[in-house]
Amino acid sequence: MVNFIEKRLPKTLRENIRTLIAAGLGLFLGLQYNEYIRKLVDRFVPDTGNLFIEGVILIGLTVVIVYASLALQKALDGK
């Protein structure tokens, strides 16, 4: 099967298919993490209906995620 794909499909098409499959799996994993984090926040942070508190939590999570992304990028770049 692999030889058939390698012989019949151009390299760019194979790379695009690989990228799309990886992106789809990443999206699925991201949605699963979203559900998990939502349940975790609901357990530890009571729903007060206060948009200010929810905004503060959102900003805090955003800062943590941006910092983690930058640290990961530096680690992958070897800096």
MOPAC internal coordinates of N, CA, C and O (Angstrom, degrees):
PM7 1SCF
backbone

  N    0.0000 0     0.00 0     0.00 0    0    0    0
  C    1.4509 1     0.00 0     0.00 0    1    0    0
  C    1.5270 1   110.81 1     0.00 0    2    1    0
  O    1.2310 1   120.53 1   137.86 1    3    2    1
  N    1.3437 1   116.59 1   -42.14 1    3    2    1
  C    1.4639 1   119.77 1  -178.83 1    5    3    2
  C    1.5225 1   110.57 1   -64.65 1    6    5    3
  O    1.2310 1   119.91 1   138.03 1    7    6    5
  N    1.3253 1   117.78 1   -41.97 1    7    6    5
  C    1.4642 1   120.58 1   179.23 1    9    7    6
  C    1.5203 1   110.97 1   -62.98 1   10    9    7
  O    1.2310 1   120.29 1   141.34 1   11   10    9
  N    1.3249 1   117.06 1   -38.66 1   11   10    9
  C    1.4666 1   120.97 1   178.31 1   13   11   10
  C    1.5186 1   110.39 1   -60.82 1   14   13   11
  O    1.2310 1   120.78 1   134.22 1   15   14   13
  N    1.3374 1   116.12 1   -45.78 1   15   14   13
  C    1.4682 1   120.64 1  -179.39 1   17   15   14
  C    1.5166 1   110.24 1   -65.29 1   18   17   15
  O    1.2310 1   120.35 1   136.69 1   19   18   17
  N    1.3338 1   116.94 1   -43.31 1   19   18   17
  C    1.4639 1   119.84 1  -179.01 1   21   19   18
  C    1.5208 1   112.16 1   -64.45 1   22   21   19
  O    1.2310 1   120.35 1   144.66 1   23   22   21
  N    1.3341 1   116.94 1   -35.34 1   23   22   21
  C    1.4643 1   120.31 1  -178.21 1   25   23   22
  C    1.5239 1   112.38 1   -80.07 1   26   25   23
  O    1.2310 1   119.80 1   147.39 1   27   26   25
  N    1.3381 1   117.98 1   -32.61 1   27   26   25
  C    1.4596 1   120.67 1  -171.41 1   29   27   26
  C    1.5319 1   114.06 1   -94.15 1   30   29   27
  O    1.2310 1   119.97 1   151.60 1   31   30   29
  N    1.3116 1   117.67 1   -28.40 1   31   30   29
  C    1.4692 1   119.58 1  -176.08 1   33   31   30
  C    1.5233 1   110.64 1  -105.61 1   34   33   31
  O    1.2310 1   120.44 1   -43.55 1   35   34   33
  N    1.3219 1   116.77 1   136.45 1   35   34   33
  C    1.4669 1   119.41 1   176.76 1   37   35   34
  C    1.5328 1   110.81 1   -63.46 1   38   37   35
  O    1.2310 1   121.30 1   -24.14 1   39   38   37
  N    1.3075 1   115.12 1   155.86 1   39   38   37
  C    1.4686 1   120.84 1  -176.74 1   41   39   38
  C    1.5250 1   111.54 1   -59.82 1   42   41   39
  O    1.2310 1   119.75 1   138.64 1   43   42   41
  N    1.3146 1   118.08 1   -41.36 1   43   42   41
  C    1.4667 1   119.92 1  -178.77 1   45   43   42
  C    1.5260 1   111.34 1   -64.43 1   46   45   43
  O    1.2310 1   120.48 1   142.76 1   47   46   45
  N    1.3218 1   116.68 1   -37.24 1   47   46   45
  C    1.4629 1   119.61 1   178.29 1   49   47   46
  C    1.5236 1   110.94 1   -67.43 1   50   49   47
  O    1.2310 1   120.36 1   138.41 1   51   50   49
  N    1.3367 1   116.92 1   -41.59 1   51   50   49
  C    1.4702 1   120.26 1   176.81 1   53   51   50
  C    1.5196 1   110.93 1   -60.71 1   54   53   51
  O    1.2310 1   120.72 1   137.98 1   55   54   53
  N    1.3468 1   116.23 1   -42.02 1   55   54   53
  C    1.4675 1   119.88 1   179.60 1   57   55   54
  C    1.5269 1   110.87 1   -65.55 1   58   57   55
  O    1.2310 1   120.36 1   139.79 1   59   58   57
  N    1.3373 1   116.93 1   -40.21 1   59   58   57
  C    1.4659 1   120.21 1   178.31 1   61   59   58
  C    1.5215 1   111.37 1   -64.60 1   62   61   59
  O    1.2310 1   120.01 1   139.13 1   63   62   61
  N    1.3221 1   117.59 1   -40.87 1   63   62   61
  C    1.4589 1   120.95 1   178.55 1   65   63   62
  C    1.5247 1   109.95 1   -63.33 1   66   65   63
  O    1.2310 1   120.66 1   135.58 1   67   66   65
  N    1.3227 1   116.35 1   -44.42 1   67   66   65
  C    1.4665 1   120.87 1   178.56 1   69   67   66
  C    1.5288 1   110.47 1   -60.23 1   70   69   67
  O    1.2310 1   120.42 1   136.59 1   71   70   69
  N    1.3231 1   116.80 1   -43.41 1   71   70   69
  C    1.4581 1   121.19 1   179.74 1   73   71   70
  C    1.5177 1   111.39 1   -64.33 1   74   73   71
  O    1.2310 1   120.20 1   136.95 1   75   74   73
  N    1.3266 1   117.22 1   -43.05 1   75   74   73
  C    1.4629 1   120.70 1   179.73 1   77   75   74
  C    1.5268 1   112.01 1   -65.58 1   78   77   75
  O    1.2310 1   120.28 1   140.85 1   79   78   77
  N    1.3201 1   117.07 1   -39.15 1   79   78   77
  C    1.4661 1   119.81 1   177.94 1   81   79   78
  C    1.5246 1   110.02 1   -64.96 1   82   81   79
  O    1.2310 1   120.33 1   135.75 1   83   82   81
  N    1.3375 1   116.97 1   -44.25 1   83   82   81
  C    1.4608 1   120.38 1   179.09 1   85   83   82
  C    1.5295 1   110.93 1   -63.57 1   86   85   83
  O    1.2310 1   120.09 1   140.25 1   87   86   85
  N    1.3231 1   117.44 1   -39.75 1   87   86   85
  C    1.4635 1   120.85 1   178.87 1   89   87   86
  C    1.5249 1   110.76 1   -65.96 1   90   89   87
  O    1.2310 1   120.28 1   138.99 1   91   90   89
  N    1.3248 1   117.07 1   -41.01 1   91   90   89
  C    1.4626 1   120.69 1   177.83 1   93   91   90
  C    1.5168 1   112.04 1   -62.58 1   94   93   91
  O    1.2310 1   120.75 1   135.88 1   95   94   93
  N    1.3225 1   116.17 1   -44.12 1   95   94   93
  C    1.4648 1   119.55 1   177.80 1   97   95   94
  C    1.5267 1   111.27 1   -65.87 1   98   97   95
  O    1.2310 1   120.76 1   143.11 1   99   98   97
  N    1.3339 1   116.16 1   -36.89 1   99   98   97
  C    1.4608 1   119.79 1   176.83 1  101   99   98
  C    1.5186 1   112.07 1   -64.98 1  102  101   99
  O    1.2310 1   120.65 1   140.75 1  103  102  101
  N    1.3260 1   116.36 1   -39.25 1  103  102  101
  C    1.4611 1   120.59 1   177.00 1  105  103  102
  C    1.5230 1   110.47 1   -63.40 1  106  105  103
  O    1.2310 1   120.51 1   134.81 1  107  106  105
  N    1.3238 1   116.64 1   -45.19 1  107  106  105
  C    1.4652 1   120.84 1   177.96 1  109  107  106
  C    1.5254 1   110.70 1   -58.94 1  110  109  107
  O    1.2310 1   120.49 1   134.04 1  111  110  109
  N    1.3271 1   116.67 1   -45.96 1  111  110  109
  C    1.4617 1   120.46 1   179.46 1  113  111  110
  C    1.5204 1   110.90 1   -63.79 1  114  113  111
  O    1.2310 1   120.09 1   139.40 1  115  114  113
  N    1.3200 1   117.43 1   -40.60 1  115  114  113
  C    1.4621 1   121.14 1   177.54 1  117  115  114
  C    1.5113 1   112.68 1   -61.28 1  118  117  115
  O    1.2310 1   120.27 1   139.81 1  119  118  117
  N    1.3231 1   117.08 1   -40.19 1  119  118  117
  C    1.4631 1   120.74 1   178.04 1  121  119  118
  C    1.5352 1   111.03 1   -66.30 1  122  121  119
  O    1.2310 1   120.56 1   143.04 1  123  122  121
  N    1.3208 1   116.53 1   -36.96 1  123  122  121
  C    1.4659 1   119.48 1   177.67 1  125  123  122
  C    1.5264 1   110.86 1   -66.36 1  126  125  123
  O    1.2310 1   120.56 1   138.48 1  127  126  125
  N    1.3380 1   116.53 1   -41.52 1  127  126  125
  C    1.4623 1   119.81 1   176.11 1  129  127  126
  C    1.5273 1   110.74 1   -63.52 1  130  129  127
  O    1.2310 1   120.29 1   142.71 1  131  130  129
  N    1.3242 1   117.05 1   -37.29 1  131  130  129
  C    1.4597 1   121.10 1   178.30 1  133  131  130
  C    1.5309 1   110.50 1   -58.82 1  134  133  131
  O    1.2310 1   120.37 1   133.49 1  135  134  133
  N    1.3231 1   116.89 1   -46.51 1  135  134  133
  C    1.4602 1   120.75 1   178.77 1  137  135  134
  C    1.5238 1   111.16 1   -62.84 1  138  137  135
  O    1.2310 1   120.50 1   136.66 1  139  138  137
  N    1.3274 1   116.64 1   -43.34 1  139  138  137
  C    1.4598 1   120.73 1  -179.36 1  141  139  138
  C    1.5238 1   111.24 1   -63.15 1  142  141  139
  O    1.2310 1   120.29 1   133.64 1  143  142  141
  N    1.3168 1   117.04 1   -46.36 1  143  142  141
  C    1.4648 1   120.83 1  -179.18 1  145  143  142
  C    1.5241 1   110.31 1   -65.88 1  146  145  143
  O    1.2310 1   120.21 1   141.65 1  147  146  145
  N    1.3313 1   117.20 1   -38.35 1  147  146  145
  C    1.4651 1   120.48 1   177.65 1  149  147  146
  C    1.5363 1   110.57 1   -60.69 1  150  149  147
  O    1.2310 1   120.37 1   134.66 1  151  150  149
  N    1.3246 1   116.89 1   -45.34 1  151  150  149
  C    1.4690 1   120.54 1   178.52 1  153  151  150
  C    1.5227 1   110.92 1   -64.99 1  154  153  151
  O    1.2310 1   120.38 1   140.95 1  155  154  153
  N    1.3228 1   116.89 1   -39.05 1  155  154  153
  C    1.4639 1   121.22 1   179.53 1  157  155  154
  C    1.5287 1   110.73 1   -64.49 1  158  157  155
  O    1.2310 1   120.20 1   135.87 1  159  158  157
  N    1.3121 1   117.22 1   -44.13 1  159  158  157
  C    1.4641 1   121.02 1   178.87 1  161  159  158
  C    1.5216 1   110.25 1   -66.06 1  162  161  159
  O    1.2310 1   120.23 1   138.85 1  163  162  161
  N    1.3293 1   117.16 1   -41.15 1  163  162  161
  C    1.4676 1   119.91 1   178.84 1  165  163  162
  C    1.5292 1   111.77 1   -62.42 1  166  165  163
  O    1.2310 1   120.45 1   146.87 1  167  166  165
  N    1.3101 1   116.75 1   -33.13 1  167  166  165
  C    1.4571 1   119.98 1  -179.52 1  169  167  166
  C    1.5368 1   112.14 1   -71.41 1  170  169  167
  O    1.2310 1   120.48 1   138.52 1  171  170  169
  N    1.3351 1   116.69 1   -41.48 1  171  170  169
  C    1.4631 1   120.25 1  -173.63 1  173  171  170
  C    1.5248 1   114.05 1   -97.71 1  174  173  171
  O    1.2310 1   119.82 1   161.08 1  175  174  173
  N    1.3148 1   117.95 1   -18.92 1  175  174  173
  C    1.4612 1   120.97 1  -179.76 1  177  175  174
  C    1.5237 1   107.61 1  -120.58 1  178  177  175
  O    1.2310 1   120.46 1   -70.56 1  179  178  177
  N    1.3199 1   116.72 1   109.44 1  179  178  177
  C    1.4674 1   118.58 1  -178.78 1  181  179  178
  C    1.5249 1   111.11 1   -65.10 1  182  181  179
  O    1.2310 1   120.91 1   -32.33 1  183  182  181
  N    1.3123 1   115.87 1   147.67 1  183  182  181
  C    1.4644 1   121.52 1   179.26 1  185  183  182
  C    1.5230 1   108.81 1   -77.69 1  186  185  183
  O    1.2310 1   121.13 1   -78.86 1  187  186  185
  N    1.3165 1   115.44 1   101.14 1  187  186  185
  C    1.4558 1   120.47 1  -178.22 1  189  187  186
  C    1.5180 1   111.44 1   -92.49 1  190  189  187
  O    1.2310 1   120.43 1   166.56 1  191  190  189
  N    1.3186 1   116.79 1   -13.44 1  191  190  189
  C    1.4509 1   119.91 1  -176.36 1  193  191  190
  C    1.5201 1   112.04 1    78.36 1  194  193  191
  O    1.2310 1   120.50 1  -174.16 1  195  194  193
  N    1.3266 1   116.65 1     5.84 1  195  194  193
  C    1.4474 1   122.16 1  -178.73 1  197  195  194
  C    1.5252 1   109.03 1   -89.47 1  198  197  195
  O    1.2310 1   120.52 1   -67.41 1  199  198  197
  N    1.3133 1   116.62 1   112.59 1  199  198  197
  C    1.4546 1   120.73 1  -178.81 1  201  199  198
  C    1.5233 1   112.38 1   -67.16 1  202  201  199
  O    1.2310 1   120.14 1   151.57 1  203  202  201
  N    1.3376 1   117.33 1   -28.43 1  203  202  201
  C    1.4596 1   120.26 1   179.58 1  205  203  202
  C    1.5275 1   110.33 1   -63.58 1  206  205  203
  O    1.2310 1   120.38 1   133.49 1  207  206  205
  N    1.3312 1   116.88 1   -46.51 1  207  206  205
  C    1.4656 1   120.38 1  -179.40 1  209  207  206
  C    1.5290 1   110.20 1   -64.32 1  210  209  207
  O    1.2310 1   120.52 1   137.34 1  211  210  209
  N    1.3124 1   116.62 1   -42.66 1  211  210  209
  C    1.4551 1   119.66 1   178.39 1  213  211  210
  C    1.5345 1   111.03 1   -63.27 1  214  213  211
  O    1.2310 1   120.24 1   143.65 1  215  214  213
  N    1.3278 1   117.16 1   -36.35 1  215  214  213
  C    1.4600 1   121.23 1   176.79 1  217  215  214
  C    1.5126 1   112.22 1   -65.69 1  218  217  215
  O    1.2310 1   120.45 1   138.75 1  219  218  217
  N    1.3339 1   116.74 1   -41.25 1  219  218  217
  C    1.4720 1   120.85 1   178.14 1  221  219  218
  C    1.5232 1   109.94 1   -63.27 1  222  221  219
  O    1.2310 1   120.33 1   137.21 1  223  222  221
  N    1.3324 1   116.97 1   -42.79 1  223  222  221
  C    1.4620 1   120.69 1   178.29 1  225  223  222
  C    1.5288 1   110.21 1   -62.71 1  226  225  223
  O    1.2310 1   120.50 1   137.27 1  227  226  225
  N    1.3228 1   116.65 1   -42.73 1  227  226  225
  C    1.4581 1   121.03 1   179.72 1  229  227  226
  C    1.5245 1   111.53 1   -62.83 1  230  229  227
  O    1.2310 1   120.34 1   137.12 1  231  230  229
  N    1.3095 1   116.96 1   -42.88 1  231  230  229
  C    1.4698 1   120.45 1   178.95 1  233  231  230
  C    1.5284 1   110.09 1   -64.95 1  234  233  231
  O    1.2310 1   120.58 1   138.17 1  235  234  233
  N    1.3329 1   116.50 1   -41.83 1  235  234  233
  C    1.4626 1   120.11 1   177.79 1  237  235  234
  C    1.5164 1   112.03 1   -61.14 1  238  237  235
  O    1.2310 1   120.32 1   135.00 1  239  238  237
  N    1.3198 1   116.99 1   -45.00 1  239  238  237
  C    1.4589 1   120.35 1   177.94 1  241  239  238
  C    1.5246 1   111.33 1   -63.78 1  242  241  239
  O    1.2310 1   120.28 1   142.33 1  243  242  241
  N    1.3206 1   117.08 1   -37.67 1  243  242  241
  C    1.4605 1   121.05 1   178.88 1  245  243  242
  C    1.5265 1   110.78 1   -63.14 1  246  245  243
  O    1.2310 1   120.23 1   136.36 1  247  246  245
  N    1.3228 1   117.17 1   -43.64 1  247  246  245
  C    1.4705 1   120.87 1   178.97 1  249  247  246
  C    1.5269 1   110.44 1   -61.95 1  250  249  247
  O    1.2310 1   120.48 1   136.07 1  251  250  249
  N    1.3228 1   116.68 1   -43.93 1  251  250  249
  C    1.4682 1   120.52 1   179.87 1  253  251  250
  C    1.5234 1   110.67 1   -63.18 1  254  253  251
  O    1.2310 1   120.02 1   136.44 1  255  254  253
  N    1.3218 1   117.57 1   -43.56 1  255  254  253
  C    1.4629 1   121.22 1  -178.31 1  257  255  254
  C    1.5233 1   111.33 1   -67.41 1  258  257  255
  O    1.2310 1   119.97 1   139.19 1  259  258  257
  N    1.3278 1   117.66 1   -40.81 1  259  258  257
  C    1.4669 1   120.50 1   178.47 1  261  259  258
  C    1.5168 1   109.99 1   -64.41 1  262  261  259
  O    1.2310 1   120.30 1   135.94 1  263  262  261
  N    1.3314 1   117.04 1   -44.06 1  263  262  261
  C    1.4659 1   120.37 1   179.00 1  265  263  262
  C    1.5337 1   110.84 1   -62.08 1  266  265  263
  O    1.2310 1   120.28 1   136.48 1  267  266  265
  N    1.3288 1   117.07 1   -43.52 1  267  266  265
  C    1.4613 1   120.51 1   178.94 1  269  267  266
  C    1.5269 1   111.07 1   -64.16 1  270  269  267
  O    1.2310 1   119.94 1   141.64 1  271  270  269
  N    1.3209 1   117.73 1   -38.36 1  271  270  269
  C    1.4615 1   121.18 1   178.26 1  273  271  270
  C    1.5140 1   111.59 1   -64.94 1  274  273  271
  O    1.2310 1   120.33 1   137.17 1  275  274  273
  N    1.3290 1   116.98 1   -42.83 1  275  274  273
  C    1.4631 1   120.58 1   178.53 1  277  275  274
  C    1.5220 1   111.31 1   -65.57 1  278  277  275
  O    1.2310 1   120.46 1   138.91 1  279  278  277
  N    1.3397 1   116.72 1   -41.09 1  279  278  277
  C    1.4641 1   120.07 1   178.59 1  281  279  278
  C    1.5208 1   110.94 1   -64.64 1  282  281  279
  O    1.2310 1   120.46 1   139.93 1  283  282  281
  N    1.3149 1   116.72 1   -40.07 1  283  282  281
  C    1.4603 1   120.52 1   178.29 1  285  283  282
  C    1.5236 1   110.94 1   -65.85 1  286  285  283
  O    1.2310 1   120.51 1   139.18 1  287  286  285
  N    1.3247 1   116.63 1   -40.82 1  287  286  285
  C    1.4638 1   119.63 1   179.16 1  289  287  286
  C    1.5278 1   110.79 1   -63.92 1  290  289  287
  O    1.2310 1   120.00 1   138.26 1  291  290  289
  N    1.3287 1   117.61 1   -41.74 1  291  290  289
  C    1.4591 1   120.78 1   178.23 1  293  291  290
  C    1.5300 1   110.62 1   -63.84 1  294  293  291
  O    1.2310 1   120.69 1   139.32 1  295  294  293
  N    1.3363 1   116.29 1   -40.68 1  295  294  293
  C    1.4612 1   119.71 1  -179.74 1  297  295  294
  C    1.5285 1   111.01 1   -65.49 1  298  297  295
  O    1.2310 1   120.58 1   140.08 1  299  298  297
  N    1.3211 1   116.50 1   -39.92 1  299  298  297
  C    1.4721 1   119.46 1  -179.96 1  301  299  298
  C    1.5210 1   112.20 1   -72.47 1  302  301  299
  O    1.2310 1   120.15 1   150.20 1  303  302  301
  N    1.3367 1   117.32 1   -29.80 1  303  302  301
  C    1.4610 1   120.78 1   177.86 1  305  303  302
  C    1.5205 1   112.31 1   -78.88 1  306  305  303
  O    1.2310 1   120.42 1   166.82 1  307  306  305
  N    1.3337 1   116.79 1   -13.18 1  307  306  305
  C    1.4562 1   120.99 1   179.31 1  309  307  306
  C    1.5167 1   113.53 1    81.63 1  310  309  307
  O    1.2310 1   120.27 1  -154.90 1  311  310  309
  N    1.3113 1   117.09 1    25.10 1  311  310  309
  C    1.4756 1   120.16 1   179.66 1  313  311  310
  C    1.4940 1   110.82 1  -101.27 1  314  313  311
  O    1.2310 1   120.10 1   180.00 1  315  314  313

